[in-house]
Amino acid sequence: LLDEFAVRQPAYMSWIGWNCHRECEHYCQWMTISHLVSSPETSHHRLPQFYGKWTFFRFYGLEEPASVFFSLLNLLSNIYGWNEYRKSITTDPHFTIWTLQALLAINAWFWSTIFHIRQTLFTETFDYFCAYSVVIYSLFALTVRFFDYFNINANKIV
């Protein structure tokens, strides 16, 4: 049976990480949803989550195709914005800070795209860790910008 699955499965599905066990989980979720929707006594109830997540329509192996699309757009817009900044502004005293901010954001959107392609513990961990690093670094960049804007010397505060 496993040999049959491997022969029938498209190559891109195995590249993304869909194996027989995960494919069976996904199929069973949709069978359960179909049963709940078609059954008169349960059709008015809310649909359940499986493994703590809603079941989405999979498109060419992508678990959340809309999220993949929008994460990819955010990734590309961050790359474009960073390149434009880098080409036009080279004398900014905070050039390194904004460059690191851009690189962290690009990295975070990359992992967001990967996470929405195929959700595993690894991709989830990287997605959340990278998003959190952008938030923390943004707080740092805001603080630097604040002190610079008001010409406050940090050494005088301490």
C-alpha positions as CSV (number, residue, x, y, z in Angstrom):
1,L,0.0,0.0,0.0
2,L,2.9,2.4,0.8
3,D,4.5,1.6,-2.5
4,E,1.3,2.4,-4.3
5,F,1.1,5.7,-2.5
6,A,4.7,6.6,-3.4
7,V,4.0,5.9,-7.1
8,R,0.8,7.9,-7.2
9,Q,2.0,10.9,-5.3
10,P,3.2,13.8,-7.4
11,A,6.9,14.7,-6.8
12,Y,6.2,18.2,-5.6
13,M,4.1,16.8,-2.8
14,S,6.9,14.7,-1.5
15,W,9.3,17.7,-1.8
16,I,7.0,19.7,0.4
17,G,7.0,16.9,2.9
18,W,3.6,15.2,2.4
19,N,4.1,11.6,3.3
20,C,1.5,8.8,3.6
21,H,0.7,9.5,7.2
22,R,0.3,13.2,6.8
23,E,-1.8,12.7,3.6
24,C,-4.1,10.3,5.6
25,E,-4.5,12.8,8.4
26,H,-5.5,15.5,5.8
27,Y,-7.9,13.2,4.0
28,C,-9.5,12.1,7.3
29,Q,-10.0,15.7,8.4
30,W,-11.9,16.5,5.2
31,M,-13.9,13.2,5.5
32,T,-14.9,14.3,9.0
33,I,-15.8,17.8,7.9
34,S,-17.9,16.4,5.0
35,H,-19.8,14.1,7.4
36,L,-20.4,16.9,9.9
37,V,-21.7,19.3,7.2
38,S,-24.0,16.7,5.6
39,S,-25.4,15.3,8.9
40,P,-28.6,17.1,9.9
41,E,-27.9,17.0,13.6
42,T,-24.4,18.4,13.4
43,S,-24.7,20.7,10.3
44,H,-25.6,23.8,12.5
45,H,-22.6,23.3,14.8
46,R,-19.2,25.0,14.3
47,L,-16.6,23.0,12.5
48,P,-13.9,21.6,14.8
49,Q,-10.2,22.3,14.6
50,F,-7.8,19.4,14.1
51,Y,-4.4,19.4,15.9
52,G,-5.3,23.0,17.1
53,K,-5.7,24.3,13.5
54,W,-8.4,24.8,11.0
55,T,-8.4,22.6,8.0
56,F,-7.7,24.7,4.8
57,F,-8.2,23.7,1.2
58,R,-4.8,22.6,0.0
59,F,-3.6,23.9,-3.4
60,Y,-0.7,22.0,-5.1
61,G,0.4,20.9,-1.7
62,L,0.4,24.4,-0.1
63,E,-1.5,24.2,3.2
64,E,-2.5,27.9,3.2
65,P,-2.2,29.2,-0.4
66,A,-3.5,32.7,0.3
67,S,-1.1,33.1,3.3
68,V,1.8,31.9,1.1
69,F,0.9,34.4,-1.6
70,F,0.7,37.4,0.8
71,S,3.8,36.4,2.8
72,L,5.6,36.2,-0.5
73,L,4.4,39.6,-1.5
74,N,5.6,41.0,1.9
75,L,8.9,39.3,1.3
76,L,9.3,40.8,-2.1
77,S,8.2,44.3,-1.0
78,N,10.8,44.2,1.9
79,I,13.5,43.2,-0.6
80,Y,12.5,45.9,-3.0
81,G,12.3,48.6,-0.2
82,W,15.7,47.6,1.2
83,N,17.3,47.7,-2.2
84,E,15.9,51.2,-2.9
85,Y,17.0,52.5,0.5
86,R,20.5,51.0,0.1
87,K,20.9,52.6,-3.4
88,S,19.6,56.0,-2.5
89,I,20.8,56.6,1.1
90,T,24.3,55.8,2.0
91,T,25.1,58.7,4.4
92,D,22.5,57.9,7.0
93,P,24.2,57.6,10.4
94,H,21.8,54.7,11.2
95,F,22.4,52.9,7.9
96,T,23.6,49.7,9.7
97,I,20.6,49.7,12.0
98,W,18.1,50.0,9.2
99,T,19.9,47.5,7.1
100,L,19.7,45.0,9.9
101,Q,16.1,45.8,10.4
102,A,15.4,45.1,6.7
103,L,17.4,41.9,6.8
104,L,15.5,40.6,9.8
105,A,12.2,41.5,8.2
106,I,13.2,39.7,4.9
107,N,14.2,36.7,6.9
108,A,11.0,36.7,8.9
109,W,8.8,36.9,5.7
110,F,10.9,34.1,4.2
111,W,10.1,31.8,7.1
112,S,6.5,33.0,7.1
113,T,6.2,31.9,3.5
114,I,7.9,28.5,4.3
115,F,5.6,28.0,7.3
116,H,2.4,28.5,5.3
117,I,3.6,26.2,2.6
118,R,4.0,23.3,5.0
119,Q,3.3,23.6,8.7
120,T,5.7,21.5,10.8
121,L,7.2,22.1,14.2
122,F,10.4,23.2,12.6
123,T,8.8,25.8,10.2
124,E,6.5,27.0,13.0
125,T,9.4,27.6,15.4
126,F,11.4,29.5,12.8
127,D,8.4,31.6,11.7
128,Y,7.5,32.6,15.3
129,F,11.2,33.1,16.3
130,C,11.9,35.3,13.3
131,A,8.7,37.3,13.7
132,Y,9.5,37.9,17.4
133,S,13.1,39.0,16.5
134,V,11.7,41.6,14.2
135,V,9.4,43.0,17.0
136,I,12.3,43.1,19.5
137,Y,14.7,44.7,17.1
138,S,12.0,47.2,16.0
139,L,11.8,48.3,19.7
140,F,15.6,48.8,19.7
141,A,15.5,50.7,16.4
142,L,12.6,52.9,17.7
143,T,14.7,53.6,20.9
144,V,17.7,54.6,18.8
145,R,15.6,56.8,16.6
146,F,13.9,58.4,19.6
147,F,17.2,59.3,21.3
148,D,18.6,60.6,18.0
149,Y,15.5,62.7,17.2
150,F,15.6,64.5,20.5
151,N,19.4,64.7,20.6
152,I,19.5,62.8,23.9
153,N,22.8,61.4,24.9
154,A,22.2,58.0,26.5
155,N,25.2,58.4,28.8
156,K,23.5,61.4,30.5
157,I,20.5,59.3,31.4
158,V,22.4,56.6,33.2
